[in-house]
Amino acid sequence: MVAMARLATGLTQAQCAKQMGLSQTKLSKLEDGLTVFVDEAALQRLSDESGYPIDFFEQPGGRVSLGDGFFRRRANVPARIFKRMEALINIKRMELSKLVRKVDLDKKERPSWSVDDFADGAREIARHLRHFWNLPIGPIKDLVRIIEDAGCVVSFFDFGTSKVDGLTIYCDDDTPVILLNRDVSYVRQRNTLSHELGHVIMHRMPTGSMHDEAAEFASEFMMPEQEIRPSLFPLNLEKLVHLKLKWRVSMQWILLWAKKLGALGNSYYKALMIKISQHGWRKVEPYDSEWPLEQPTLLDDIIDFHQHDLEYSENDFIRALRANVRTFRKEYLKTVEFAVV
């Protein structure tokens, strides 16, 4: 827990050792579990520096490696940022595990299917899931609600970098948590959400093909081939804008899906991508700002249950979660007001 707090705070081991009044050798052995004794005054100094209470360091649990697992990143994340992000995500996982275990989530059934059991792999799973959940034909309007209705917690998260769009972690009771980067467009949020949903349904252990499978799932789930294919002939920029407004996904995602479906050849795909680049639409497409981000509500409901049904005060929350007293309100209480207790 010392290492987790240090990394979450952005301290190097040398900086942390100096702050705690320890030698780096002693701190290194402490973090590696080679020694368990540490002076309480040293822990208090780290607590003061990091914002994590003393009992944070005394709780059971530990780091779960993210590795190359269930998260979408646009490029390699620098090691320093990745380590801090990994620590913060692990802390978030531990906190959410404490919250969800007290709540009976009223959810629709969430299946777990393997691509090996379906002839058409991930695409067939996406079609089955839409039918299994009785989703209407056509575009999906509120993807966050659909995912949260299946007992997945969706939450915005500060990854400390724009290179990570989202990530799936699991609470101790196996409740999936999809963390989303708030600093993305509406259509990119929906791409990430559907991709992560694919992981939740199809993958519990990382595999070499899981990201391709999740991408196939996401495309079929958001734009079923049978429904969108007739609209792909002919395909030009004007048609892409029209389809984007209908399906609420990015033009580039539609174009890539059309290529995978064989609706256009590689050369024409490249030509349209060049035109998109010439218009300056690679990063920001038309109408990206037309839709606000879909807002998760399940975590707010869980917080509200603790506050009103279980009568938790703000101090109760902090003690139960062993939360960082400096960031607790920002992380959990953006819209919740507590009476002074």
C-alpha positions as a Python dict, from the first residue, in 0.01 Angstrom:
ca = {
    (1, 'M'): (0, 0, 0),
    (2, 'V'): (295, 231, 59),
    (3, 'A'): (408, 185, -302),
    (4, 'M'): (54, 241, -427),
    (5, 'A'): (18, 567, -235),
    (6, 'R'): (364, 679, -347),
    (7, 'L'): (294, 611, -714),
    (8, 'A'): (-55, 765, -696),
    (9, 'T'): (101, 1080, -552),
    (10, 'G'): (362, 1091, -828),
    (11, 'L'): (663, 1049, -599),
    (12, 'T'): (978, 866, -698),
    (13, 'Q'): (1109, 616, -448),
    (14, 'A'): (1393, 852, -355),
    (15, 'Q'): (1155, 1145, -303),
    (16, 'C'): (920, 933, -94),
    (17, 'A'): (1202, 797, 122),
    (18, 'K'): (1321, 1151, 191),
    (19, 'Q'): (967, 1264, 273),
    (20, 'M'): (917, 972, 513),
    (21, 'G'): (1260, 1014, 674),
    (22, 'L'): (1375, 668, 565),
    (23, 'S'): (1664, 540, 359),
    (24, 'Q'): (1569, 438, 7),
    (25, 'T'): (1698, 90, 89),
    (26, 'K'): (1450, 53, 374),
    (27, 'L'): (1163, 190, 166),
    (28, 'S'): (1249, -42, -122),
    (29, 'K'): (1242, -346, 107),
    (30, 'L'): (916, -226, 259),
    (31, 'E'): (753, -195, -85),
    (32, 'D'): (882, -538, -188),
    (33, 'G'): (742, -700, 126),
    (34, 'L'): (1085, -789, 261),
    (35, 'T'): (1004, -601, 580),
    (36, 'V'): (669, -513, 731),
    (37, 'F'): (776, -281, 1008),
    (38, 'V'): (774, 91, 951),
    (39, 'D'): (779, 369, 1206),
    (40, 'E'): (431, 519, 1255),
    (41, 'A'): (577, 869, 1235),
    (42, 'A'): (717, 783, 890),
    (43, 'L'): (376, 662, 776),
    (44, 'Q'): (217, 978, 911),
    (45, 'R'): (454, 1187, 704),
    (46, 'L'): (355, 992, 392),
    (47, 'S'): (-9, 1028, 488),
    (48, 'D'): (32, 1404, 519),
    (49, 'E'): (208, 1422, 184),
    (50, 'S'): (-27, 1193, -11),
    (51, 'G'): (-364, 1264, 149),
    (52, 'Y'): (-427, 894, 220),
    (53, 'P'): (-521, 825, 585),
    (54, 'I'): (-308, 604, 806),
    (55, 'D'): (-553, 315, 787),
    (56, 'F'): (-513, 314, 407),
    (57, 'F'): (-172, 156, 462),
    (58, 'E'): (-310, -107, 698),
    (59, 'Q'): (-579, -254, 470),
    (60, 'P'): (-549, -588, 289),
    (61, 'G'): (-533, -601, -87),
    (62, 'G'): (-276, -526, -345),
    (63, 'R'): (-186, -425, -695),
    (64, 'V'): (-347, -588, -997),
    (65, 'S'): (-129, -538, -1301),
    (66, 'L'): (-293, -373, -1599),
    (67, 'G'): (-31, -501, -1839),
    (68, 'D'): (-168, -498, -2191),
    (69, 'G'): (-511, -596, -2069),
    (70, 'F'): (-853, -446, -2107),
    (71, 'F'): (-792, -87, -2195),
    (72, 'R'): (-796, 126, -2506),
    (73, 'R'): (-495, 347, -2562),
    (74, 'R'): (-405, 548, -2867),
    (75, 'A'): (-28, 520, -2827),
    (76, 'N'): (228, 399, -2579),
    (77, 'V'): (191, 570, -2243),
    (78, 'P'): (519, 686, -2080),
    (79, 'A'): (623, 453, -1798),
    (80, 'R'): (604, 725, -1531),
    (81, 'I'): (246, 813, -1624),
    (82, 'F'): (147, 448, -1664),
    (83, 'K'): (272, 355, -1315),
    (84, 'R'): (81, 641, -1154),
    (85, 'M'): (-231, 557, -1356),
    (86, 'E'): (-205, 192, -1259),
    (87, 'A'): (-182, 284, -890),
    (88, 'L'): (-480, 519, -908),
    (89, 'I'): (-687, 259, -1093),
    (90, 'N'): (-604, -6, -833),
    (91, 'I'): (-707, 230, -556),
    (92, 'K'): (-1031, 306, -740),
    (93, 'R'): (-1094, -69, -778),
    (94, 'M'): (-1050, -123, -404),
    (95, 'E'): (-1279, 168, -320),
    (96, 'L'): (-1554, 57, -557),
    (97, 'S'): (-1529, -299, -428),
    (98, 'K'): (-1620, -169, -83),
    (99, 'L'): (-1917, 24, -222),
    (100, 'V'): (-2078, -232, -453),
    (101, 'R'): (-2066, -522, -205),
    (102, 'K'): (-2337, -354, 3),
    (103, 'V'): (-2570, -298, -292),
    (104, 'D'): (-2799, -548, -461),
    (105, 'L'): (-2776, -432, -821),
    (106, 'D'): (-3113, -474, -991),
    (107, 'K'): (-2980, -579, -1329),
    (108, 'K'): (-3073, -767, -1640),
    (109, 'E'): (-2879, -1084, -1712),
    (110, 'R'): (-2529, -1027, -1847),
    (111, 'P'): (-2410, -1330, -2045),
    (112, 'S'): (-2053, -1451, -2076),
    (113, 'W'): (-1986, -1595, -2421),
    (114, 'S'): (-1673, -1721, -2592),
    (115, 'V'): (-1595, -1643, -2956),
    (116, 'D'): (-1496, -2008, -2997),
    (117, 'D'): (-1860, -2109, -2950),
    (118, 'F'): (-1993, -1893, -3235),
    (119, 'A'): (-1933, -1963, -3602),
    (120, 'D'): (-1912, -1593, -3690),
    (121, 'G'): (-1716, -1508, -3375),
    (122, 'A'): (-1749, -1166, -3215),
    (123, 'R'): (-1993, -1032, -3476),
    (124, 'E'): (-2237, -1311, -3405),
    (125, 'I'): (-2204, -1249, -3031),
    (126, 'A'): (-2294, -883, -3087),
    (127, 'R'): (-2605, -982, -3282),
    (128, 'H'): (-2704, -1235, -3015),
    (129, 'L'): (-2656, -979, -2740),
    (130, 'R'): (-2882, -723, -2906),
    (131, 'H'): (-3149, -991, -2933),
    (132, 'F'): (-3082, -1125, -2581),
    (133, 'W'): (-3135, -779, -2435),
    (134, 'N'): (-3433, -706, -2662),
    (135, 'L'): (-3273, -396, -2807),
    (136, 'P'): (-3472, -232, -3085),
    (137, 'I'): (-3339, -228, -3439),
    (138, 'G'): (-3152, 81, -3550),
    (139, 'P'): (-2911, 310, -3370),
    (140, 'I'): (-2850, 274, -2997),
    (141, 'K'): (-2945, 596, -2826),
    (142, 'D'): (-2825, 563, -2465),
    (143, 'L'): (-2538, 316, -2452),
    (144, 'V'): (-2438, 403, -2095),
    (145, 'R'): (-2786, 319, -1966),
    (146, 'I'): (-2788, -16, -2149),
    (147, 'I'): (-2450, -110, -2002),
    (148, 'E'): (-2537, 7, -1650),
    (149, 'D'): (-2869, -180, -1666),
    (150, 'A'): (-2656, -493, -1708),
    (151, 'G'): (-2484, -427, -1375),
    (152, 'C'): (-2168, -262, -1506),
    (153, 'V'): (-2050, 50, -1326),
    (154, 'V'): (-1946, 325, -1568),
    (155, 'S'): (-1741, 614, -1433),
    (156, 'F'): (-1534, 899, -1567),
    (157, 'F'): (-1171, 883, -1460),
    (158, 'D'): (-868, 1109, -1484),
    (159, 'F'): (-604, 888, -1645),
    (160, 'G'): (-348, 1168, -1639),
    (161, 'T'): (-305, 1136, -2016),
    (162, 'S'): (-509, 1180, -2332),
    (163, 'K'): (-362, 859, -2471),
    (164, 'V'): (-600, 631, -2282),
    (165, 'D'): (-968, 634, -2377),
    (166, 'G'): (-1102, 376, -2137),
    (167, 'L'): (-1044, 64, -1934),
    (168, 'T'): (-1233, -225, -1775),
    (169, 'I'): (-1151, -344, -1424),
    (170, 'Y'): (-1336, -581, -1191),
    (171, 'C'): (-1439, -536, -830),
    (172, 'D'): (-1374, -812, -578),
    (173, 'D'): (-1725, -950, -644),
    (174, 'D'): (-1662, -947, -1023),
    (175, 'T'): (-1873, -638, -1090),
    (176, 'P'): (-1729, -485, -1409),
    (177, 'V'): (-1623, -121, -1392),
    (178, 'I'): (-1566, 70, -1715),
    (179, 'L'): (-1356, 380, -1659),
    (180, 'L'): (-1382, 648, -1927),
    (181, 'N'): (-1165, 943, -2018),
    (182, 'R'): (-1390, 1248, -1993),
    (183, 'D'): (-1179, 1441, -2244),
    (184, 'V'): (-1307, 1258, -2553),
    (185, 'S'): (-1588, 1329, -2795),
    (186, 'Y'): (-1932, 1175, -2769),
    (187, 'V'): (-1870, 941, -3063),
    (188, 'R'): (-1532, 830, -2930),
    (189, 'Q'): (-1691, 765, -2591),
    (190, 'R'): (-1945, 535, -2758),
    (191, 'N'): (-1671, 356, -2950),
    (192, 'T'): (-1481, 295, -2627),
    (193, 'L'): (-1791, 186, -2434),
    (194, 'S'): (-1896, -69, -2695),
    (195, 'H'): (-1537, -195, -2721),
    (196, 'E'): (-1517, -243, -2343),
    (197, 'L'): (-1859, -408, -2340),
    (198, 'G'): (-1718, -659, -2585),
    (199, 'H'): (-1442, -741, -2337),
    (200, 'V'): (-1695, -780, -2055),
    (201, 'I'): (-1908, -1022, -2254),
    (202, 'M'): (-1630, -1218, -2428),
    (203, 'H'): (-1309, -1193, -2228),
    (204, 'R'): (-1211, -1256, -1871),
    (205, 'M'): (-853, -1352, -1947),
    (206, 'P'): (-640, -1146, -2187),
    (207, 'T'): (-564, -1304, -2525),
    (208, 'G'): (-364, -1192, -2823),
    (209, 'S'): (-675, -1147, -3037),
    (210, 'M'): (-904, -986, -2780),
    (211, 'H'): (-872, -626, -2905),
    (212, 'D'): (-955, -725, -3263),
    (213, 'E'): (-1247, -929, -3135),
    (214, 'A'): (-1373, -640, -2921),
    (215, 'A'): (-1347, -408, -3224),
    (216, 'E'): (-1549, -653, -3436),
    (217, 'F'): (-1807, -683, -3159),
    (218, 'A'): (-1832, -306, -3115),
    (219, 'S'): (-1885, -239, -3486),
    (220, 'E'): (-2158, -502, -3524),
    (221, 'F'): (-2323, -403, -3195),
    (222, 'M'): (-2339, -33, -3284),
    (223, 'M'): (-2393, -70, -3660),
    (224, 'P'): (-2545, -411, -3739),
    (225, 'E'): (-2434, -519, -4086),
    (226, 'Q'): (-2782, -618, -4196),
    (227, 'E'): (-2915, -272, -4111),
    (228, 'I'): (-2633, -46, -4229),
    (229, 'R'): (-2512, -229, -4541),
    (230, 'P'): (-2784, -94, -4778),
    (231, 'S'): (-2676, 261, -4683),
    (232, 'L'): (-2311, 207, -4779),
    (233, 'F'): (-2366, 231, -5157),
    (234, 'P'): (-2247, 474, -5278),
    (235, 'L'): (-2026, 610, -5000),
    (236, 'N'): (-1884, 962, -5002),
    (237, 'L'): (-1817, 1237, -4746),
    (238, 'E'): (-2173, 1365, -4760),
    (239, 'K'): (-2309, 1016, -4700),
    (240, 'L'): (-2062, 962, -4414),
    (241, 'V'): (-2188, 1277, -4240),
    (242, 'H'): (-2548, 1160, -4286),
    (243, 'L'): (-2470, 815, -4147),
    (244, 'K'): (-2281, 967, -3854),
    (245, 'L'): (-2585, 1172, -3757),
    (246, 'K'): (-2806, 864, -3779),
    (247, 'W'): (-2589, 607, -3601),
    (248, 'R'): (-2409, 849, -3369),
    (249, 'V'): (-2066, 706, -3434),
    (250, 'S'): (-1763, 863, -3601),
    (251, 'M'): (-1732, 895, -3978),
    (252, 'Q'): (-1397, 718, -3966),
    (253, 'W'): (-1546, 425, -3775),
    (254, 'I'): (-1823, 394, -4034),
    (255, 'L'): (-1566, 407, -4312),
    (256, 'L'): (-1350, 139, -4152),
    (257, 'W'): (-1654, -82, -4090),
    (258, 'A'): (-1763, -41, -4453),
    (259, 'K'): (-1417, -153, -4563),
    (260, 'K'): (-1431, -459, -4337),
    (261, 'L'): (-1776, -544, -4474),
    (262, 'G'): (-1640, -530, -4829),
    (263, 'A'): (-1857, -234, -4923),
    (264, 'L'): (-1556, -50, -5069),
    (265, 'G'): (-1208, -140, -5177),
    (266, 'N'): (-883, -46, -5008),
    (267, 'S'): (-794, 222, -5264),
    (268, 'Y'): (-1129, 402, -5229),
    (269, 'Y'): (-1104, 371, -4849),
    (270, 'K'): (-766, 545, -4863),
    (271, 'A'): (-901, 812, -5097),
    (272, 'L'): (-1184, 896, -4856),
    (273, 'M'): (-944, 902, -4563),
    (274, 'I'): (-728, 1148, -4753),
    (275, 'K'): (-1032, 1370, -4808),
    (276, 'I'): (-1114, 1352, -4437),
    (277, 'S'): (-757, 1459, -4360),
    (278, 'Q'): (-775, 1744, -4612),
    (279, 'H'): (-1084, 1877, -4435),
    (280, 'G'): (-902, 1859, -4101),
    (281, 'W'): (-1143, 1597, -3967),
    (282, 'R'): (-904, 1330, -3845),
    (283, 'K'): (-918, 1450, -3484),
    (284, 'V'): (-1235, 1661, -3481),
    (285, 'E'): (-1516, 1566, -3715),
    (286, 'P'): (-1831, 1763, -3803),
    (287, 'Y'): (-2098, 1755, -3532),
    (288, 'D'): (-1861, 1616, -3267),
    (289, 'S'): (-1980, 1887, -3029),
    (290, 'E'): (-2350, 1840, -3108),
    (291, 'W'): (-2403, 1569, -2849),
    (292, 'P'): (-2304, 1593, -2481),
    (293, 'L'): (-2130, 1293, -2330),
    (294, 'E'): (-2365, 1024, -2202),
    (295, 'Q'): (-2371, 1051, -1824),
    (296, 'P'): (-2336, 747, -1596),
    (297, 'T'): (-2577, 732, -1301),
    (298, 'L'): (-2525, 394, -1133),
    (299, 'L'): (-2234, 503, -914),
    (300, 'D'): (-2432, 812, -807),
    (301, 'D'): (-2719, 581, -712),
    (302, 'I'): (-2481, 365, -506),
    (303, 'I'): (-2346, 674, -330),
    (304, 'D'): (-2702, 794, -271),
    (305, 'F'): (-2796, 455, -122),
    (306, 'H'): (-2509, 479, 125),
    (307, 'Q'): (-2593, 836, 213),
    (308, 'H'): (-2968, 807, 259),
    (309, 'D'): (-3046, 441, 325),
    (310, 'L'): (-2734, 350, 521),
    (311, 'E'): (-2701, 704, 664),
    (312, 'Y'): (-2334, 747, 579),
    (313, 'S'): (-2183, 1083, 656),
    (314, 'E'): (-1894, 1216, 453),
    (315, 'N'): (-1659, 1107, 729),
    (316, 'D'): (-1815, 759, 725),
    (317, 'F'): (-1742, 734, 354),
    (318, 'I'): (-1382, 840, 394),
    (319, 'R'): (-1325, 596, 678),
    (320, 'A'): (-1499, 305, 503),
    (321, 'L'): (-1314, 357, 175),
    (322, 'R'): (-990, 469, 338),
    (323, 'A'): (-1012, 737, 74),
    (324, 'N'): (-784, 1027, -5),
    (325, 'V'): (-928, 1315, 195),
    (326, 'R'): (-810, 1569, -64),
    (327, 'T'): (-973, 1412, -367),
    (328, 'F'): (-1274, 1234, -216),
    (329, 'R'): (-1527, 1504, -297),
    (330, 'K'): (-1397, 1544, -651),
    (331, 'E'): (-1408, 1169, -715),
    (332, 'Y'): (-1741, 1079, -556),
    (333, 'L'): (-1943, 1377, -442),
    (334, 'K'): (-1965, 1609, -742),
    (335, 'T'): (-2341, 1634, -711),
    (336, 'V'): (-2398, 1512, -355),
    (337, 'E'): (-2421, 1739, -56),
    (338, 'F'): (-2365, 1612, 296),
    (339, 'A'): (-2499, 1751, 616),
    (340, 'V'): (-2237, 1833, 875),
    (341, 'V'): (-2210, 1544, 1120),
}
